[in-house]
């Protein structure tokens, strides 16, 4: 698990993440303000977890940006701990908090992770 924990340190400063572990799974919790179920894609590809997230900004018509520092996109590729695959993985997002549960199991080549709202 240390490779996943180390990789999370390289996330953009605006993204906060926690990793939790039980006997049967890991739970990855990411704060992605403004992201919703249709704008998040997560997949396990071999021994890597790929997460792409986009958030939409509502800018009132009478305003223009003076400074724009909130990223619109997140595209990360994280190493998975040994023995973790996408088989049986699940995900949910609620008010910009993405939770991915990754069961510990034998290797599988690629699995799309459904994200529910």
Jmol script that loads the backbone (N, CA, C; Angstrom):
load data "model"
ATOM      1  N   UNK A   1       0.810  -1.189   0.000  1.00  0.00           N
ATOM      2  CA  UNK A   1       0.000   0.000   0.000  1.00  0.00           C
ATOM      3  C   UNK A   1       0.855   1.255   0.000  1.00  0.00           C
ATOM      4  N   UNK A   2       2.095   1.175   0.397  1.00  0.00           N
ATOM      5  CA  UNK A   2       2.914   2.381   0.483  1.00  0.00           C
ATOM      6  C   UNK A   2       3.099   3.043  -0.873  1.00  0.00           C
ATOM      7  N   UNK A   3       3.100   2.275  -1.988  1.00  0.00           N
ATOM      8  CA  UNK A   3       3.237   2.910  -3.297  1.00  0.00           C
ATOM      9  C   UNK A   3       2.021   3.772  -3.616  1.00  0.00           C
ATOM     10  N   UNK A   4       0.829   3.308  -3.253  1.00  0.00           N
ATOM     11  CA  UNK A   4      -0.376   4.113  -3.453  1.00  0.00           C
ATOM     12  C   UNK A   4      -0.345   5.347  -2.569  1.00  0.00           C
ATOM     13  N   UNK A   5      -0.001   5.168  -1.318  1.00  0.00           N
ATOM     14  CA  UNK A   5       0.072   6.297  -0.390  1.00  0.00           C
ATOM     15  C   UNK A   5       1.102   7.314  -0.888  1.00  0.00           C
ATOM     16  N   UNK A   6       2.253   6.847  -1.366  1.00  0.00           N
ATOM     17  CA  UNK A   6       3.280   7.749  -1.887  1.00  0.00           C
ATOM     18  C   UNK A   6       2.787   8.485  -3.141  1.00  0.00           C
ATOM     19  N   UNK A   7       2.067   7.775  -4.013  1.00  0.00           N
ATOM     20  CA  UNK A   7       1.564   8.401  -5.235  1.00  0.00           C
ATOM     21  C   UNK A   7       0.545   9.485  -4.925  1.00  0.00           C
ATOM     22  N   UNK A   8      -0.236   9.314  -3.874  1.00  0.00           N
ATOM     23  CA  UNK A   8      -1.236  10.328  -3.508  1.00  0.00           C
ATOM     24  C   UNK A   8      -0.575  11.639  -3.093  1.00  0.00           C
ATOM     25  N   UNK A   9       0.648  11.575  -2.643  1.00  0.00           N
ATOM     26  CA  UNK A   9       1.367  12.813  -2.280  1.00  0.00           C
ATOM     27  C   UNK A   9       1.644  13.681  -3.495  1.00  0.00           C
ATOM     28  N   UNK A  10       1.614  13.071  -4.705  1.00  0.00           N
ATOM     29  CA  UNK A  10       1.891  13.809  -5.930  1.00  0.00           C
ATOM     30  C   UNK A  10       0.631  14.397  -6.569  1.00  0.00           C
ATOM     31  N   UNK A  11      -0.521  14.218  -5.923  1.00  0.00           N
ATOM     32  CA  UNK A  11      -1.748  14.819  -6.453  1.00  0.00           C
ATOM     33  C   UNK A  11      -1.652  16.339  -6.382  1.00  0.00           C
ATOM     34  N   UNK A  12      -2.392  17.033  -7.232  1.00  0.00           N
ATOM     35  CA  UNK A  12      -2.400  18.506  -7.140  1.00  0.00           C
ATOM     36  C   UNK A  12      -2.784  18.963  -5.735  1.00  0.00           C
ATOM     37  N   UNK A  13      -2.281  20.117  -5.327  1.00  0.00           N
ATOM     38  CA  UNK A  13      -2.530  20.641  -3.984  1.00  0.00           C
ATOM     39  C   UNK A  13      -4.015  20.781  -3.670  1.00  0.00           C
ATOM     40  N   UNK A  14      -4.839  20.996  -4.692  1.00  0.00           N
ATOM     41  CA  UNK A  14      -6.270  21.213  -4.462  1.00  0.00           C
ATOM     42  C   UNK A  14      -7.039  19.904  -4.247  1.00  0.00           C
ATOM     43  N   UNK A  15      -6.368  18.758  -4.400  1.00  0.00           N
ATOM     44  CA  UNK A  15      -7.032  17.463  -4.250  1.00  0.00           C
ATOM     45  C   UNK A  15      -6.560  16.817  -2.953  1.00  0.00           C
ATOM     46  N   UNK A  16      -7.513  16.514  -2.086  1.00  0.00           N
ATOM     47  CA  UNK A  16      -7.194  15.858  -0.828  1.00  0.00           C
ATOM     48  C   UNK A  16      -7.666  14.421  -0.912  1.00  0.00           C
ATOM     49  N   UNK A  17      -6.868  13.486  -0.374  1.00  0.00           N
ATOM     50  CA  UNK A  17      -7.205  12.072  -0.478  1.00  0.00           C
ATOM     51  C   UNK A  17      -6.866  11.336   0.803  1.00  0.00           C
ATOM     52  N   UNK A  18      -7.678  10.320   1.103  1.00  0.00           N
ATOM     53  CA  UNK A  18      -7.432   9.408   2.220  1.00  0.00           C
ATOM     54  C   UNK A  18      -7.440   7.992   1.672  1.00  0.00           C
ATOM     55  N   UNK A  19      -6.640   7.114   2.273  1.00  0.00           N
ATOM     56  CA  UNK A  19      -6.652   5.693   1.961  1.00  0.00           C
ATOM     57  C   UNK A  19      -6.963   4.950   3.249  1.00  0.00           C
ATOM     58  N   UNK A  20      -7.988   4.100   3.195  1.00  0.00           N
ATOM     59  CA  UNK A  20      -8.359   3.281   4.334  1.00  0.00           C
ATOM     60  C   UNK A  20      -8.230   1.819   3.918  1.00  0.00           C
ATOM     61  N   UNK A  21      -8.001   0.936   4.890  1.00  0.00           N
ATOM     62  CA  UNK A  21      -7.817  -0.481   4.580  1.00  0.00           C
ATOM     63  C   UNK A  21      -8.601  -1.333   5.564  1.00  0.00           C
ATOM     64  N   UNK A  22      -9.264  -2.366   5.032  1.00  0.00           N
ATOM     65  CA  UNK A  22      -9.903  -3.390   5.855  1.00  0.00           C
ATOM     66  C   UNK A  22      -9.269  -4.718   5.476  1.00  0.00           C
ATOM     67  N   UNK A  23      -9.743  -5.801   6.057  1.00  0.00           N
ATOM     68  CA  UNK A  23      -9.199  -7.109   5.721  1.00  0.00           C
ATOM     69  C   UNK A  23      -9.430  -7.461   4.258  1.00  0.00           C
ATOM     70  N   UNK A  24     -10.539  -6.967   3.675  1.00  0.00           N
ATOM     71  CA  UNK A  24     -10.887  -7.377   2.323  1.00  0.00           C
ATOM     72  C   UNK A  24     -10.790  -6.322   1.243  1.00  0.00           C
ATOM     73  N   UNK A  25     -10.496  -5.061   1.602  1.00  0.00           N
ATOM     74  CA  UNK A  25     -10.519  -4.020   0.570  1.00  0.00           C
ATOM     75  C   UNK A  25      -9.773  -2.769   1.029  1.00  0.00           C
ATOM     76  N   UNK A  26      -9.509  -1.917   0.046  1.00  0.00           N
ATOM     77  CA  UNK A  26      -9.022  -0.564   0.292  1.00  0.00           C
ATOM     78  C   UNK A  26     -10.148   0.393  -0.061  1.00  0.00           C
ATOM     79  N   UNK A  27     -10.218   1.499   0.626  1.00  0.00           N
ATOM     80  CA  UNK A  27     -11.177   2.555   0.322  1.00  0.00           C
ATOM     81  C   UNK A  27     -10.383   3.824   0.061  1.00  0.00           C
ATOM     82  N   UNK A  28     -10.505   4.337  -1.146  1.00  0.00           N
ATOM     83  CA  UNK A  28      -9.834   5.577  -1.537  1.00  0.00           C
ATOM     84  C   UNK A  28     -10.892   6.673  -1.552  1.00  0.00           C
ATOM     85  N   UNK A  29     -10.658   7.748  -0.784  1.00  0.00           N
ATOM     86  CA  UNK A  29     -11.598   8.868  -0.689  1.00  0.00           C
ATOM     87  C   UNK A  29     -10.890  10.110  -1.217  1.00  0.00           C
ATOM     88  N   UNK A  30     -11.464  10.716  -2.257  1.00  0.00           N
ATOM     89  CA  UNK A  30     -10.876  11.907  -2.884  1.00  0.00           C
ATOM     90  C   UNK A  30     -11.877  13.051  -2.850  1.00  0.00           C
ATOM     91  N   UNK A  31     -11.424  14.212  -2.436  1.00  0.00           N
ATOM     92  CA  UNK A  31     -12.249  15.421  -2.495  1.00  0.00           C
ATOM     93  C   UNK A  31     -12.089  16.035  -3.877  1.00  0.00           C
ATOM     94  N   UNK A  32     -13.178  16.065  -4.633  1.00  0.00           N
ATOM     95  CA  UNK A  32     -13.174  16.617  -5.980  1.00  0.00           C
ATOM     96  C   UNK A  32     -14.322  17.618  -6.108  1.00  0.00           C
ATOM     97  N   UNK A  33     -14.170  18.807  -5.499  1.00  0.00           N
ATOM     98  CA  UNK A  33     -15.263  19.782  -5.510  1.00  0.00           C
ATOM     99  C   UNK A  33     -15.739  20.074  -6.931  1.00  0.00           C
ATOM    100  N   UNK A  34     -17.042  20.034  -7.106  1.00  0.00           N
ATOM    101  CA  UNK A  34     -17.635  20.345  -8.393  1.00  0.00           C
ATOM    102  C   UNK A  34     -17.755  19.157  -9.332  1.00  0.00           C
ATOM    103  N   UNK A  35     -17.110  18.044  -9.033  1.00  0.00           N
ATOM    104  CA  UNK A  35     -17.220  16.862  -9.883  1.00  0.00           C
ATOM    105  C   UNK A  35     -18.528  16.138  -9.574  1.00  0.00           C
ATOM    106  N   UNK A  36     -19.100  15.540 -10.604  1.00  0.00           N
ATOM    107  CA  UNK A  36     -20.345  14.787 -10.457  1.00  0.00           C
ATOM    108  C   UNK A  36     -20.196  13.439 -11.148  1.00  0.00           C
ATOM    109  N   UNK A  37     -21.174  12.579 -10.967  1.00  0.00           N
ATOM    110  CA  UNK A  37     -21.111  11.236 -11.550  1.00  0.00           C
ATOM    111  C   UNK A  37     -20.837  11.269 -13.061  1.00  0.00           C
ATOM    112  N   UNK A  38     -21.501  12.128 -13.832  1.00  0.00           N
ATOM    113  CA  UNK A  38     -21.212  12.129 -15.271  1.00  0.00           C
ATOM    114  C   UNK A  38     -19.822  12.660 -15.635  1.00  0.00           C
ATOM    115  N   UNK A  39     -19.163  13.354 -14.719  1.00  0.00           N
ATOM    116  CA  UNK A  39     -17.866  13.958 -15.052  1.00  0.00           C
ATOM    117  C   UNK A  39     -16.686  13.215 -14.453  1.00  0.00           C
ATOM    118  N   UNK A  40     -16.935  12.026 -13.880  1.00  0.00           N
ATOM    119  CA  UNK A  40     -15.855  11.233 -13.277  1.00  0.00           C
ATOM    120  C   UNK A  40     -15.778   9.892 -13.985  1.00  0.00           C
ATOM    121  N   UNK A  41     -14.560   9.485 -14.319  1.00  0.00           N
ATOM    122  CA  UNK A  41     -14.304   8.183 -14.922  1.00  0.00           C
ATOM    123  C   UNK A  41     -13.175   7.540 -14.132  1.00  0.00           C
ATOM    124  N   UNK A  42     -13.402   6.320 -13.662  1.00  0.00           N
ATOM    125  CA  UNK A  42     -12.373   5.591 -12.920  1.00  0.00           C
ATOM    126  C   UNK A  42     -12.280   4.182 -13.479  1.00  0.00           C
ATOM    127  N   UNK A  43     -11.068   3.685 -13.644  1.00  0.00           N
ATOM    128  CA  UNK A  43     -10.875   2.341 -14.181  1.00  0.00           C
ATOM    129  C   UNK A  43      -9.593   1.750 -13.619  1.00  0.00           C
ATOM    130  N   UNK A  44      -9.600   0.438 -13.474  1.00  0.00           N
ATOM    131  CA  UNK A  44      -8.392  -0.300 -13.126  1.00  0.00           C
ATOM    132  C   UNK A  44      -7.863  -0.897 -14.409  1.00  0.00           C
ATOM    133  N   UNK A  45      -6.602  -0.608 -14.698  1.00  0.00           N
ATOM    134  CA  UNK A  45      -5.938  -1.116 -15.898  1.00  0.00           C
ATOM    135  C   UNK A  45      -4.667  -1.815 -15.451  1.00  0.00           C
ATOM    136  N   UNK A  46      -4.732  -3.148 -15.414  1.00  0.00           N
ATOM    137  CA  UNK A  46      -3.599  -3.910 -14.913  1.00  0.00           C
ATOM    138  C   UNK A  46      -3.399  -3.627 -13.437  1.00  0.00           C
ATOM    139  N   UNK A  47      -2.248  -3.112 -13.098  1.00  0.00           N
ATOM    140  CA  UNK A  47      -1.943  -2.803 -11.698  1.00  0.00           C
ATOM    141  C   UNK A  47      -2.012  -1.307 -11.406  1.00  0.00           C
ATOM    142  N   UNK A  48      -2.774  -0.577 -12.229  1.00  0.00           N
ATOM    143  CA  UNK A  48      -2.884   0.877 -12.094  1.00  0.00           C
ATOM    144  C   UNK A  48      -4.345   1.286 -11.969  1.00  0.00           C
ATOM    145  N   UNK A  49      -4.576   2.354 -11.213  1.00  0.00           N
ATOM    146  CA  UNK A  49      -5.899   2.962 -11.085  1.00  0.00           C
ATOM    147  C   UNK A  49      -5.860   4.294 -11.808  1.00  0.00           C
ATOM    148  N   UNK A  50      -6.742   4.446 -12.805  1.00  0.00           N
ATOM    149  CA  UNK A  50      -6.799   5.690 -13.569  1.00  0.00           C
ATOM    150  C   UNK A  50      -8.076   6.432 -13.173  1.00  0.00           C
ATOM    151  N   UNK A  51      -7.919   7.695 -12.800  1.00  0.00           N
ATOM    152  CA  UNK A  51      -9.063   8.535 -12.442  1.00  0.00           C
ATOM    153  C   UNK A  51      -9.010   9.808 -13.274  1.00  0.00           C
ATOM    154  N   UNK A  52     -10.105  10.081 -13.963  1.00  0.00           N
ATOM    155  CA  UNK A  52     -10.252  11.331 -14.693  1.00  0.00           C
ATOM    156  C   UNK A  52     -11.501  12.012 -14.154  1.00  0.00           C
ATOM    157  N   UNK A  53     -11.374  13.260 -13.792  1.00  0.00           N
ATOM    158  CA  UNK A  53     -12.516  14.004 -13.263  1.00  0.00           C
ATOM    159  C   UNK A  53     -12.504  15.408 -13.852  1.00  0.00           C
ATOM    160  N   UNK A  54     -13.693  15.917 -14.062  1.00  0.00           N
ATOM    161  CA  UNK A  54     -13.852  17.262 -14.603  1.00  0.00           C
ATOM    162  C   UNK A  54     -14.926  17.953 -13.779  1.00  0.00           C
ATOM    163  N   UNK A  55     -14.736  19.203 -13.553  1.00  0.00           N
ATOM    164  CA  UNK A  55     -15.791  19.949 -12.881  1.00  0.00           C
ATOM    165  C   UNK A  55     -16.155  21.147 -13.725  1.00  0.00           C
ATOM    166  N   UNK A  56     -17.373  21.527 -13.608  1.00  0.00           N
ATOM    167  CA  UNK A  56     -17.857  22.653 -14.385  1.00  0.00           C
ATOM    168  C   UNK A  56     -17.930  23.882 -13.494  1.00  0.00           C
ATOM    169  N   UNK A  57     -17.573  25.000 -14.059  1.00  0.00           N
ATOM    170  CA  UNK A  57     -17.636  26.261 -13.333  1.00  0.00           C
ATOM    171  C   UNK A  57     -18.783  27.083 -13.890  1.00  0.00           C
ATOM    172  N   UNK A  58     -19.592  27.587 -13.011  1.00  0.00           N
ATOM    173  CA  UNK A  58     -20.651  28.502 -13.411  1.00  0.00           C
ATOM    174  C   UNK A  58     -20.154  29.924 -13.163  1.00  0.00           C
ATOM    175  N   UNK A  59     -19.931  30.641 -14.246  1.00  0.00           N
ATOM    176  CA  UNK A  59     -19.440  32.014 -14.149  1.00  0.00           C
ATOM    177  C   UNK A  59     -20.569  32.951 -14.572  1.00  0.00           C
ATOM    178  N   UNK A  60     -20.995  33.823 -13.676  1.00  0.00           N
ATOM    179  CA  UNK A  60     -22.041  34.784 -14.053  1.00  0.00           C
ATOM    180  C   UNK A  60     -21.601  35.610 -15.263  1.00  0.00           C
ATOM    181  N   UNK A  61     -22.550  35.865 -16.161  1.00  0.00           N
ATOM    182  CA  UNK A  61     -22.246  36.545 -17.422  1.00  0.00           C
ATOM    183  C   UNK A  61     -21.614  37.915 -17.229  1.00  0.00           C
ATOM    184  N   UNK A  62     -21.947  38.590 -16.130  1.00  0.00           N
ATOM    185  CA  UNK A  62     -21.418  39.948 -15.930  1.00  0.00           C
ATOM    186  C   UNK A  62     -19.998  39.963 -15.353  1.00  0.00           C
ATOM    187  N   UNK A  63     -19.405  38.784 -15.130  1.00  0.00           N
ATOM    188  CA  UNK A  63     -18.066  38.711 -14.545  1.00  0.00           C
ATOM    189  C   UNK A  63     -17.076  38.095 -15.517  1.00  0.00           C
ATOM    190  N   UNK A  64     -15.810  38.545 -15.422  1.00  0.00           N
ATOM    191  CA  UNK A  64     -14.688  37.958 -16.157  1.00  0.00           C
ATOM    192  C   UNK A  64     -13.650  37.522 -15.132  1.00  0.00           C
ATOM    193  N   UNK A  65     -12.862  36.525 -15.471  1.00  0.00           N
ATOM    194  CA  UNK A  65     -11.821  36.069 -14.565  1.00  0.00           C
ATOM    195  C   UNK A  65     -10.708  37.097 -14.420  1.00  0.00           C
ATOM    196  N   UNK A  66     -10.341  37.382 -13.197  1.00  0.00           N
ATOM    197  CA  UNK A  66      -9.156  38.167 -12.891  1.00  0.00           C
ATOM    198  C   UNK A  66      -8.025  37.193 -12.579  1.00  0.00           C
ATOM    199  N   UNK A  67      -8.380  36.143 -11.857  1.00  0.00           N
ATOM    200  CA  UNK A  67      -7.437  35.086 -11.515  1.00  0.00           C
ATOM    201  C   UNK A  67      -8.197  33.765 -11.534  1.00  0.00           C
ATOM    202  N   UNK A  68      -7.600  32.745 -12.144  1.00  0.00           N
ATOM    203  CA  UNK A  68      -8.246  31.439 -12.224  1.00  0.00           C
ATOM    204  C   UNK A  68      -7.237  30.378 -11.802  1.00  0.00           C
ATOM    205  N   UNK A  69      -7.407  29.868 -10.592  1.00  0.00           N
ATOM    206  CA  UNK A  69      -6.456  28.893 -10.073  1.00  0.00           C
ATOM    207  C   UNK A  69      -7.097  27.572  -9.694  1.00  0.00           C
ATOM    208  N   UNK A  70      -8.413  27.454  -9.828  1.00  0.00           N
ATOM    209  CA  UNK A  70      -9.086  26.188  -9.527  1.00  0.00           C
ATOM    210  C   UNK A  70      -9.086  25.339 -10.792  1.00  0.00           C
ATOM    211  N   UNK A  71      -8.376  24.246 -10.757  1.00  0.00           N
ATOM    212  CA  UNK A  71      -8.246  23.386 -11.921  1.00  0.00           C
ATOM    213  C   UNK A  71      -9.594  22.801 -12.333  1.00  0.00           C
ATOM    214  N   UNK A  72      -9.787  22.667 -13.639  1.00  0.00           N
ATOM    215  CA  UNK A  72     -11.006  22.077 -14.163  1.00  0.00           C
ATOM    216  C   UNK A  72     -10.897  20.563 -14.312  1.00  0.00           C
ATOM    217  N   UNK A  73      -9.687  20.029 -14.399  1.00  0.00           N
ATOM    218  CA  UNK A  73      -9.488  18.622 -14.710  1.00  0.00           C
ATOM    219  C   UNK A  73      -8.559  17.954 -13.711  1.00  0.00           C
ATOM    220  N   UNK A  74      -8.806  16.680 -13.485  1.00  0.00           N
ATOM    221  CA  UNK A  74      -7.887  15.830 -12.745  1.00  0.00           C
ATOM    222  C   UNK A  74      -7.688  14.588 -13.587  1.00  0.00           C
ATOM    223  N   UNK A  75      -6.461  14.241 -13.875  1.00  0.00           N
ATOM    224  CA  UNK A  75      -6.140  13.049 -14.650  1.00  0.00           C
ATOM    225  C   UNK A  75      -4.956  12.397 -13.960  1.00  0.00           C
ATOM    226  N   UNK A  76      -5.230  11.325 -13.189  1.00  0.00           N
ATOM    227  CA  UNK A  76      -4.159  10.677 -12.439  1.00  0.00           C
ATOM    228  C   UNK A  76      -4.120   9.192 -12.747  1.00  0.00           C
ATOM    229  N   UNK A  77      -2.951   8.641 -12.607  1.00  0.00           N
ATOM    230  CA  UNK A  77      -2.691   7.222 -12.807  1.00  0.00           C
ATOM    231  C   UNK A  77      -1.919   6.766 -11.579  1.00  0.00           C
ATOM    232  N   UNK A  78      -2.567   5.958 -10.724  1.00  0.00           N
ATOM    233  CA  UNK A  78      -1.975   5.575  -9.441  1.00  0.00           C
ATOM    234  C   UNK A  78      -1.663   4.082  -9.409  1.00  0.00           C
ATOM    235  N   UNK A  79      -0.557   3.706  -8.783  1.00  0.00           N
ATOM    236  CA  UNK A  79      -0.255   2.278  -8.634  1.00  0.00           C
ATOM    237  C   UNK A  79      -1.169   1.646  -7.587  1.00  0.00           C
ATOM    238  N   UNK A  80      -1.581   0.428  -7.837  1.00  0.00           N
ATOM    239  CA  UNK A  80      -2.399  -0.298  -6.872  1.00  0.00           C
ATOM    240  C   UNK A  80      -1.520  -1.171  -5.988  1.00  0.00           C
ATOM    241  N   UNK A  81      -1.917  -1.380  -4.754  1.00  0.00           N
ATOM    242  CA  UNK A  81      -1.172  -2.299  -3.889  1.00  0.00           C
ATOM    243  C   UNK A  81      -1.223  -3.712  -4.465  1.00  0.00           C
ATOM    244  N   UNK A  82      -0.231  -4.545  -4.179  1.00  0.00           N
ATOM    245  CA  UNK A  82      -0.252  -5.928  -4.666  1.00  0.00           C
ATOM    246  C   UNK A  82      -1.525  -6.640  -4.236  1.00  0.00           C
ATOM    247  N   UNK A  83      -2.075  -7.456  -5.133  1.00  0.00           N
ATOM    248  CA  UNK A  83      -3.261  -8.225  -4.814  1.00  0.00           C
ATOM    249  C   UNK A  83      -4.565  -7.480  -4.977  1.00  0.00           C
ATOM    250  N   UNK A  84      -4.542  -6.254  -5.467  1.00  0.00           N
ATOM    251  CA  UNK A  84      -5.767  -5.476  -5.655  1.00  0.00           C
ATOM    252  C   UNK A  84      -6.039  -5.375  -7.150  1.00  0.00           C
ATOM    253  N   UNK A  85      -7.286  -5.673  -7.517  1.00  0.00           N
ATOM    254  CA  UNK A  85      -7.707  -5.560  -8.919  1.00  0.00           C
ATOM    255  C   UNK A  85      -9.007  -4.796  -8.968  1.00  0.00           C
ATOM    256  N   UNK A  86      -9.510  -4.611 -10.152  1.00  0.00           N
ATOM    257  CA  UNK A  86     -10.786  -3.931 -10.303  1.00  0.00           C
ATOM    258  C   UNK A  86     -11.976  -4.849 -10.117  1.00  0.00           C
ATOM    259  N   UNK A  87     -11.748  -6.160  -9.998  1.00  0.00           N
ATOM    260  CA  UNK A  87     -12.863  -7.100  -9.858  1.00  0.00           C
ATOM    261  C   UNK A  87     -13.662  -6.781  -8.608  1.00  0.00           C
ATOM    262  N   UNK A  88     -14.936  -6.486  -8.792  1.00  0.00           N
ATOM    263  CA  UNK A  88     -15.807  -6.173  -7.669  1.00  0.00           C
ATOM    264  C   UNK A  88     -15.667  -4.763  -7.146  1.00  0.00           C
ATOM    265  N   UNK A  89     -14.890  -3.915  -7.817  1.00  0.00           N
ATOM    266  CA  UNK A  89     -14.702  -2.532  -7.366  1.00  0.00           C
ATOM    267  C   UNK A  89     -16.007  -1.753  -7.517  1.00  0.00           C
ATOM    268  N   UNK A  90     -16.190  -0.775  -6.650  1.00  0.00           N
ATOM    269  CA  UNK A  90     -17.366   0.083  -6.743  1.00  0.00           C
ATOM    270  C   UNK A  90     -16.963   1.503  -6.392  1.00  0.00           C
ATOM    271  N   UNK A  91     -17.783   2.431  -6.819  1.00  0.00           N
ATOM    272  CA  UNK A  91     -17.500   3.827  -6.531  1.00  0.00           C
ATOM    273  C   UNK A  91     -18.773   4.617  -6.366  1.00  0.00           C
ATOM    274  N   UNK A  92     -18.653   5.719  -5.650  1.00  0.00           N
ATOM    275  CA  UNK A  92     -19.777   6.635  -5.501  1.00  0.00           C
ATOM    276  C   UNK A  92     -19.220   8.039  -5.341  1.00  0.00           C
ATOM    277  N   UNK A  93     -20.051   9.001  -5.695  1.00  0.00           N
ATOM    278  CA  UNK A  93     -19.665  10.396  -5.491  1.00  0.00           C
ATOM    279  C   UNK A  93     -20.862  11.127  -4.917  1.00  0.00           C
ATOM    280  N   UNK A  94     -20.603  11.882  -3.867  1.00  0.00           N
ATOM    281  CA  UNK A  94     -21.660  12.638  -3.208  1.00  0.00           C
ATOM    282  C   UNK A  94     -21.087  13.992  -2.822  1.00  0.00           C
ATOM    283  N   UNK A  95     -21.665  15.048  -3.397  1.00  0.00           N
ATOM    284  CA  UNK A  95     -21.241  16.421  -3.105  1.00  0.00           C
ATOM    285  C   UNK A  95     -19.732  16.604  -3.271  1.00  0.00           C
ATOM    286  N   UNK A  96     -19.186  16.037  -4.358  1.00  0.00           N
ATOM    287  CA  UNK A  96     -17.783  16.234  -4.675  1.00  0.00           C
ATOM    288  C   UNK A  96     -16.815  15.337  -3.930  1.00  0.00           C
ATOM    289  N   UNK A  97     -17.307  14.347  -3.196  1.00  0.00           N
ATOM    290  CA  UNK A  97     -16.430  13.402  -2.499  1.00  0.00           C
ATOM    291  C   UNK A  97     -16.561  12.049  -3.198  1.00  0.00           C
ATOM    292  N   UNK A  98     -15.468  11.628  -3.839  1.00  0.00           N
ATOM    293  CA  UNK A  98     -15.427  10.364  -4.557  1.00  0.00           C
ATOM    294  C   UNK A  98     -14.884   9.280  -3.640  1.00  0.00           C
ATOM    295  N   UNK A  99     -15.622   8.162  -3.550  1.00  0.00           N
ATOM    296  CA  UNK A  99     -15.171   7.011  -2.780  1.00  0.00           C
ATOM    297  C   UNK A  99     -15.067   5.823  -3.711  1.00  0.00           C
ATOM    298  N   UNK A 100     -13.880   5.202  -3.757  1.00  0.00           N
ATOM    299  CA  UNK A 100     -13.651   4.011  -4.557  1.00  0.00           C
ATOM    300  C   UNK A 100     -13.275   2.872  -3.628  1.00  0.00           C
ATOM    301  N   UNK A 101     -14.062   1.800  -3.656  1.00  0.00           N
ATOM    302  CA  UNK A 101     -13.739   0.620  -2.868  1.00  0.00           C
ATOM    303  C   UNK A 101     -13.114  -0.411  -3.794  1.00  0.00           C
ATOM    304  N   UNK A 102     -11.889  -0.810  -3.451  1.00  0.00           N
ATOM    305  CA  UNK A 102     -11.113  -1.715  -4.278  1.00  0.00           C
ATOM    306  C   UNK A 102     -10.832  -2.993  -3.501  1.00  0.00           C
ATOM    307  N   UNK A 103     -11.586  -4.070  -3.792  1.00  0.00           N
ATOM    308  CA  UNK A 103     -11.394  -5.325  -3.066  1.00  0.00           C
ATOM    309  C   UNK A 103     -10.019  -5.929  -3.331  1.00  0.00           C
ATOM    310  N   UNK A 104      -9.518  -6.634  -2.351  1.00  0.00           N
ATOM    311  CA  UNK A 104      -8.278  -7.391  -2.499  1.00  0.00           C
ATOM    312  C   UNK A 104      -8.642  -8.712  -3.171  1.00  0.00           C
ATOM    313  N   UNK A 105      -7.983  -9.037  -4.283  1.00  0.00           N
ATOM    314  CA  UNK A 105      -8.308 -10.249  -5.040  1.00  0.00           C
ATOM    315  C   UNK A 105      -7.178 -10.581  -5.997  1.00  0.00           C
ATOM    316  N   UNK A 106      -7.404 -11.590  -6.827  1.00  0.00           N
ATOM    317  CA  UNK A 106      -6.429 -11.969  -7.846  1.00  0.00           C
ATOM    318  C   UNK A 106      -6.490 -10.995  -9.005  1.00  0.00           C
ATOM    319  N   UNK A 107      -5.432 -10.950  -9.807  1.00  0.00           N
ATOM    320  CA  UNK A 107      -5.298  -9.970 -10.890  1.00  0.00           C
ATOM    321  C   UNK A 107      -6.346 -10.149 -11.981  1.00  0.00           C
ATOM    322  N   UNK A 108      -6.794  -9.026 -12.513  1.00  0.00           N
ATOM    323  CA  UNK A 108      -7.689  -8.965 -13.668  1.00  0.00           C
ATOM    324  C   UNK A 108      -7.138  -7.904 -14.604  1.00  0.00           C
ATOM    325  N   UNK A 109      -7.264  -8.070 -15.931  1.00  0.00           N
ATOM    326  CA  UNK A 109      -6.611  -7.144 -16.855  1.00  0.00           C
ATOM    327  C   UNK A 109      -7.133  -5.712 -16.826  1.00  0.00           C
ATOM    328  N   UNK A 110      -8.454  -5.500 -16.932  1.00  0.00           N
ATOM    329  CA  UNK A 110      -9.013  -4.140 -16.938  1.00  0.00           C
ATOM    330  C   UNK A 110     -10.472  -4.197 -16.517  1.00  0.00           C
ATOM    331  N   UNK A 111     -10.855  -3.277 -15.666  1.00  0.00           N
ATOM    332  CA  UNK A 111     -12.229  -3.242 -15.189  1.00  0.00           C
ATOM    333  C   UNK A 111     -12.666  -1.799 -15.043  1.00  0.00           C
ATOM    334  N   UNK A 112     -13.792  -1.459 -15.667  1.00  0.00           N
ATOM    335  CA  UNK A 112     -14.377  -0.137 -15.506  1.00  0.00           C
ATOM    336  C   UNK A 112     -15.072  -0.090 -14.147  1.00  0.00           C
ATOM    337  N   UNK A 113     -14.921   0.997 -13.400  1.00  0.00           N
ATOM    338  CA  UNK A 113     -15.532   1.131 -12.088  1.00  0.00           C
ATOM    339  C   UNK A 113     -16.755   2.024 -12.221  1.00  0.00           C
ATOM    340  N   UNK A 114     -17.954   1.497 -11.918  1.00  0.00           N
ATOM    341  CA  UNK A 114     -19.145   2.345 -12.008  1.00  0.00           C
ATOM    342  C   UNK A 114     -19.162   3.373 -10.880  1.00  0.00           C
ATOM    343  N   UNK A 115     -19.546   4.610 -11.214  1.00  0.00           N
ATOM    344  CA  UNK A 115     -19.635   5.690 -10.233  1.00  0.00           C
ATOM    345  C   UNK A 115     -21.114   6.043 -10.078  1.00  0.00           C
ATOM    346  N   UNK A 116     -21.622   5.911  -8.870  1.00  0.00           N
ATOM    347  CA  UNK A 116     -23.018   6.225  -8.587  1.00  0.00           C
ATOM    348  C   UNK A 116     -23.106   7.537  -7.834  1.00  0.00           C
ATOM    349  N   UNK A 117     -24.227   8.217  -7.987  1.00  0.00           N
ATOM    350  CA  UNK A 117     -24.458   9.463  -7.254  1.00  0.00           C
ATOM    351  C   UNK A 117     -25.421   9.244  -6.140  1.00  0.00           C
TER     352      UNK A 117
END
end "model"
wireframe off; spacefill off
backbone 0.3
color backbone group
